[in-house]
Amino acid sequence: GAHRGLSYDADRRRPVVTEVTLSRRLLLETRESLPDGAGGFAVNWRALGTVWADIQARSGREELLAGRPTSRVKSRILVWAAPVGAPSRPRPDQRFREGERIFSILAVAEWDARGRYLAIDAEEGFLP
């Protein structure tokens, strides 16, 4: 459902009440490196759990990847907060999955003054 959160408007130098709707179900995944049997490693993604989120697209661009046009979209993802070090707190070496869509986590910070939400900068269309 919709919740009201308190964020900070740097331009006006005052708190602002913003409505947050955590209506998107995302799977949090973490990267694992497994031996490939040939002296190297293969990357595998392991599911850690589900979070409810609000996703706001910020900017996008198209670039060539292996000779094919590829879309990349930067988004701000809001989720319920978790303490630093908690397994449920997303980290920049992890990603979110929504069906076939992948959101690579770039940065994580508290979003509101009361610490109820985390703001996650993510990029969709990039598979590290």
N, C-alpha and C positions, 0 to 999 in steps of 0.2 A: 504494500500500500504506500500511499504518499506520506511523507514525514516532512516536517519543517526543520531545516538545519540553519545554523548561523555561520556565515562565512564573512570574510573581511574584504571590503572594497578598498583597495589600495589607492585608487584615484580620489575617492571621497574621504578616505581615512576614517572609516566608521564601519561597524558591523552591519550586515545585511541579512535579512531573513530570506531564505531560498527554499523552495519546495523540492524535495528529493523523492523520486519514485523508484524504488528498488524492485523493478518488475522483470528484469532479464536474468535468467538462470544461466550462470557460467560455471564451467568446470575448471578448477585450479589444478594445473599440472606442474610437475617438477621434472627437470632433466636428470637422467641417469646415464652414465657412461658404462657400457658393458663390454667386456672383452669380445672381440670379433673372431677369435681363433687364429688370426694371422698376425698377431703381434700388435694390433691396433685396437681401436675402440669403436663401437657403434653407439649412436645416440638413441635412447629410448625415452619416452615421456610417460610418467606414472601419475595417475589421478590421485589427488590429495583430498578432494572434497568439492562440494558445491557451494557457491555463494550467490546471493541475490544482488543485482547491480543496476545502476543507472548508467547508460553509455551515451556520451555526448561527442559527436564527431567534431574535430577542431580544424583540421586541414588535410589536404590530400595532394598526391602527385602521381604521375605515371612515369615509369622508367623502363628501360630495356633490361631484362634479366635473361641470360642465355638466348639473346636474340628475339625475345618475345616481350611485348608490352605487359607490364605488371603494375597494378594499382597498389599504392600504399596510402593508408589513411591513419593519421594520428588522432587519438581519442582520449578523452578524460573519462575514466571509469570510477564511479563512486560505489563503495561497499561499506558494510558495517565495520567499525574499527576493531582491531585486535591488538593486544600489547606487543611491543617490540620483542622478537624472539619466539613468539607463539607460533606453532606450526600452521595455524590458520591465517596468519598475517602474510599476505603476498610479498614476494621479493623480486628484485629486478632480474634474477636468473630463472624466473618461472614464467608461465604464460597462462592465459585463459583460453578456453575453447567453448564455442557456442555452435554446436553441430560441426559443420566443415570450416567455420570461421575461426581463425587463430589471432589472438591479441597478445603480442610479445610485450611483457612488462618492462618499461624503461625506468620508472621512478615511482616511489611510494612515499606519501607524506600525509600527516593529519590534515583534514580539510576544514573542519569547523573548530570554533573556539572551545567547545565543550569536549572535543575528542570523540564524537560519536561516529564519525565517518572517516574513511581513508580516501584520498584522491590519488588515483593511479594513472600515470601517463603511460599510454600503450600505443603500439603501432600494429595495425592490422595489415596482413599481406606480407609480413616479413617472417621467415622461418630461420632463426639462428641455429 
